Amino acid sequence: MTDNKVALVTGATSGIGKAVALGLAGAGYKVAVCGRRKERLDDIADAGGANLITHACDVSDVSAVDAMFADTVARLGRIDLVFNNAGRSAPAATIGDTDPELWRDVVATNLDGAFYVARAAFRAMRDQNPQGGRIINNGSISAHVPRPHAVAYNATKHAISGLTKSVSLDGRPYNIACGQIDIGNTASAMTEKMGAGMLQGDGSVKPEPTFDVKHVVDAILYMAGLPLEANVQTITVMATNMPYIGRG
C-alpha cells in the first residue's frame, strides 16, 4: 500500500527524475521534488497535482539539501522513499584535456550532492517513527563500463556504487534499505544524438538504441514496493542491443 507514503525525488524537473516523480505520484505517493529552475518546478507541480510539492534546491549545497528535507518532513510528516537522482554530464574530453574546474563541478553535483541527499535521507529515516525507509541511488551503466572521454562522469558514477554499499551497511540497524539502479540509454533529449553515432572504446563510432523511460519508472516502483526486509541491491535497466555487454 502506498497510501500516506512519502517519496522525495531529486533532479526531478526533466528526464528520468520527472518521469519517476510523476509515476510515484500516480501510484499514490505524496511526492516532494527538487530542481534548480523555477519554471520547470512549476511545470511538474501542475502535472503532479495535489500529491506533489516542489523545492528549489541545488543538491551541491548541503544547507539547501538539509533545509529541503526538514521542510518535507514538516509538511508531509515523514520520508519513506528517496530517489537520489540529480546528476550532470560534461563535454567530452580526454583526462588530459579535462579542466579541473569542470571536474569539480561534476563531482559537486554527482558525488557530493548524492552524499548530501543520502545523508539527509538517512538521518530523517533513522529519526522518524516508525523508523526506516528506502534510498535508491541512480548510478549508471558507466558505474561498471565507462565511456571514453568522460572521466568526471565515469569516476563519480563508480563512486555511487560505493556510496550505495556503505548506506546499505550503515542502514541495517535502522531498517533503512539502500539500492541502486543503473540505467543505459533511456530515450530523452540527452540521448537523441545516440542514433547518429557514439564514440566507442575501440575508437569507432556506432549508433546506439534507446528505450522508453516508462520502464525505468516500472523498475523504481517495483523496488519501492518491496517490504523493507527485502531489497534490490542493484538493478540494470538498459536498451537490449546497446553496446554494453561486450563493449570493447
N, C-alpha and C positions, 0 to 999 in steps of 0.2 A: 504494500500500500504506500502511495506517495502523498496521501493527504497530510497536509501540515508539515511535510518535509521541506527543508530549505537548502537550496543549492546556490553556490556562488561561482561565476564563470569569469575569468579574466580574458582580456583580449577579445571581447565579445561583440564588437561593433561591425565585424565583417568576417567573411570566410567561415572556417570551421567553428570558431567561437560563437559567432552569431547563430549558426545552424544548431549547435548544441544547446545554446541558451533557449532558443525558441522550442526546440524539441523537449527539453525538460519542462518548460512552462506548459506545453501542450499535454505532457504526461501528468500534470497535476502538482508539480513542484512550485513553491514560491521561489523565485529566482532573483538574485542580485547580480548585476553585470557591471563590468567596468571597462572603460576605454578613455582615450585622451581627447577625442574630438566630440564636442557638444552636439553638433548636428547629427552625427552618427548615433549618439546616445538617444537623441530624440526619436530617430527613426526606429530603433529597436524597441524603445518604450512604447511607441504606437503599435508596433507589430505584436508585442508580447502581452499587451492588455493589463488587466488588474493583477496578474500573477507575477509581474516583473517590475523591479525597481532598478534605478541606474546610479552609478557613481562615476564622477570624473576622477580618474586615478592613473598615474604613471607608476607602473609596478617597480620601476627602478628607484623610487622614492620610498624608503622604508616607513617614514612618518605617514605618508599618504596611504600606504597599504594598511598600516595598523589602524588608522582612522576609518578606513573603509570597512574593515572587519568589525570594529566597535559599533559603527553605525548600523551595519547589517544586523548584528545581534540585538541592538536596541530596538530596531524597527520590526524585525521578523522573529525574534525570540531565541534563535539558536542557528547553528550551521551543521547540516548533516552531510553535505557533499560539496567538494571543491574541485572544479576542473581548472587546473593550473596550466593555462593555455597560452598566455601572452608571449609573443616572441617576434623576432625580426630577422631578416636576412641581410645580406650586404652585397655590393657589387663584386663580381667575380674578379679574383686576383690571386696570384701565387703568394705563398707566405712571404717571399722576398719583396713583393710589391704591396703588401698589406700595411696600410697606415696604422700605427699604434693607437691613434685616437679612434679610428673606426673599430679596431679590436676592442677597445674599452667600451665603446658604445654598445656593441653587440653583447659583450659579457654583462654589461649593466642590466640589460633587459632580459636576456635569455637565461642567465645563470643567477646573478644577484637577485633579479626580480622574482625568479622562480623560488629561490630560497626564502625571500621575504614573505611571499604568499604562503608557502608551505609552513613556515614558522608561525605565522599568524593563524593559519588554519589549525595547526596542531594545538596551539595554546587555547583557542576557542573550544575545540573538541574535547580537550583534556579537562577544561574547567567547567563545562556545562553539565546539566543534569536532566536526563540521563547522559552519561559520559559516552564519548565516542563519535565516530564519523568516518568518512571515506575521502581520501585525497587521490585524484587521478592526475598524474603529470603527463603533459603532451611531450613525448620525446620526438623521434623521427626515424625514418629509415637510416638517416645519417648518423644516428646513435650507434649504428652497427657497421655500416659500409659507407664511408664518406664519399661525397662528390669531389671532383678536382676543383681547385681554385676557390675553396670555401672554408678556409682554415678556422675562422672565428665561429661560424655556424657549426661546423663539424665538432669542434672541441667542446662547445657549450652543450651540444646535444649528447655527446658522450658523457659529459658531467651530469646530465639529468638522470641517467641510469644509476649513477652512484647516489644521487640525492634520493631517488625512489627507494633504493635498498636501505639507505640509512633511516628514512622516515618509517619504512616498514618495520624495521627492527626496534626503533625507539617507541613506536606506537603500540607495541604489543601489550604493555601493562595498562593501557588506557582505552582499549577497544577501538583503536584507530587503525584502519586498514589503508594501505597505500599501494597503488598500482600504476602502470604506465601504458599508454597507447602510442605505438609507433606507426605513423601514417605515411604512405607512399603514393604521391601523385593524385591527391584529391583535385577534382576539377574546380578551378577558381580563376579569378583574374590573374593570380600569380603564376598559374601553370599553363596559361594559354599558349605560351611560346614553346611548350614541350612538344607539341605536334609538329613544329617546324624543325626540331632537332636540338638535342642537348649534348654537351661535351661529355664523353665517356672516359673512363680511366685509361684506356689504351690510346687516347688521342683522337678517336673517331667521333663523329657527330651523328647521332641517331635520333629519330623521333621516338617519343615515349607516350604510351597510352595513359589516360586518366580514368577516374571513376567518380561516381556521384557521391557527394558529401552525405547524403542520407544514410549511407552505410556506416559512416563514422558515427553519426547520431545513434543508430541502432546499437552499435558496439558500446558506446558510452552508457546508454540506457540499460543494456544488459549488465555491465559492470556495476552500475549504480544500484541495480535492483537486487543484487545479492545480499543475503544477510551478512552482518559483519564478521561472522565466524568463517566466511568463505571469501576468497579474494582471487581476482585475476591479477597476477603479479605483472605480467607483460602480455600484450596482445599486439599483433601486427595486422593492420588492415591496409591493403595495397591493391593497385591495379594488377590484375593477374599476370599480364605479359610485360610488365615493366622490367628493365634490366637490373634487377636487384639480386635474385638468385643467379649465381654465375656471373655477376658483374666482374669485369676484368680490366 
